[in-house]
Amino acid sequence: MRVCVRDGKVNGRPIVRAWESLNGWLWLAVERISRGFYYGLVISDTPEWGYFSEKDIFRFFPFVWEVEPHDIPFIHREVRT
């Protein structure tokens, strides 16, 4: 499946929060499930849709950080899941 990330959206779904890491991984949340839990696209060695938590992401601290909301529209990628 081809996935397009541009203009603050993943396949047309608005990105509500995003994180990136030094190794190039991106966590793009398109839905907030509950406090600290999200559904979205994780772009890693093997991009996939799924559920993740802030706790999962920050296991990689200090090598991961939240993308500032004003920078989210500048994330552009095309991947296959």
C-alpha positions as CSV (number, residue, x, y, z in Angstrom):
1,M,0.0,0.0,0.0
2,R,1.4,3.4,-0.9
3,V,1.3,6.1,1.8
4,C,1.7,9.8,1.1
5,V,2.8,12.2,3.8
6,R,2.5,15.9,2.9
7,D,1.0,19.2,4.1
8,G,0.5,17.9,7.6
9,K,-1.5,14.8,6.5
10,V,-1.1,11.1,6.0
11,N,-3.2,10.0,3.0
12,G,-5.4,13.0,3.7
13,R,-5.8,12.4,7.5
14,P,-4.5,15.3,9.6
15,I,-1.4,14.5,11.7
16,V,-2.3,15.4,15.3
17,R,1.2,14.9,16.8
18,A,4.5,13.7,15.4
19,W,7.9,12.5,16.7
20,E,11.2,11.8,15.0
21,S,14.5,10.2,15.9
22,L,18.1,10.4,15.1
23,N,17.9,7.2,13.1
24,G,15.2,8.7,10.8
25,W,12.2,7.0,12.3
26,L,8.9,9.0,12.3
27,W,5.8,8.4,14.5
28,L,2.9,10.2,12.9
29,A,-0.3,10.1,15.0
30,V,-3.5,10.7,13.1
31,E,-5.8,9.8,16.0
32,R,-5.6,10.2,19.7
33,I,-7.1,7.1,21.4
34,S,-6.7,8.2,25.0
35,R,-4.2,10.2,27.0
36,G,-0.7,9.3,25.7
37,F,-2.0,6.7,23.3
38,Y,-2.3,7.2,19.5
39,Y,-3.0,5.5,16.2
40,G,-0.9,6.3,13.2
41,L,1.9,5.5,10.9
42,V,5.3,4.6,12.1
43,I,7.9,5.1,9.4
44,S,10.9,2.9,10.3
45,D,12.8,0.2,8.4
46,T,9.4,-1.4,7.8
47,P,6.7,1.3,7.7
48,E,3.4,0.2,9.3
49,W,0.1,1.5,10.7
50,G,-0.6,0.8,14.4
51,Y,-1.1,1.9,17.9
52,F,1.6,3.4,20.0
53,S,2.1,5.4,23.2
54,E,4.3,8.3,24.1
55,K,5.9,5.9,26.7
56,D,6.9,3.5,23.8
57,I,8.4,6.4,21.9
58,F,10.4,7.9,24.7
59,R,12.1,4.6,25.5
60,F,14.5,6.0,22.8
61,F,15.1,9.3,24.7
62,P,17.3,11.4,24.2
63,F,17.4,10.2,20.6
64,V,13.8,11.1,19.9
65,W,11.9,14.3,20.1
66,E,8.5,15.7,19.4
67,V,8.1,17.6,16.1
68,E,6.8,21.1,16.8
69,P,3.2,21.6,15.5
70,H,4.3,24.4,13.2
71,D,6.8,22.0,11.5
72,I,4.4,19.1,10.9
73,P,3.2,20.5,7.5
74,F,6.8,20.3,6.2
75,I,7.1,16.5,6.7
76,H,7.0,15.0,3.2
77,R,7.5,11.3,2.5
78,E,6.2,8.6,0.2
79,V,6.4,5.0,1.5
80,R,5.0,1.6,0.9
81,T,3.5,-0.4,3.9
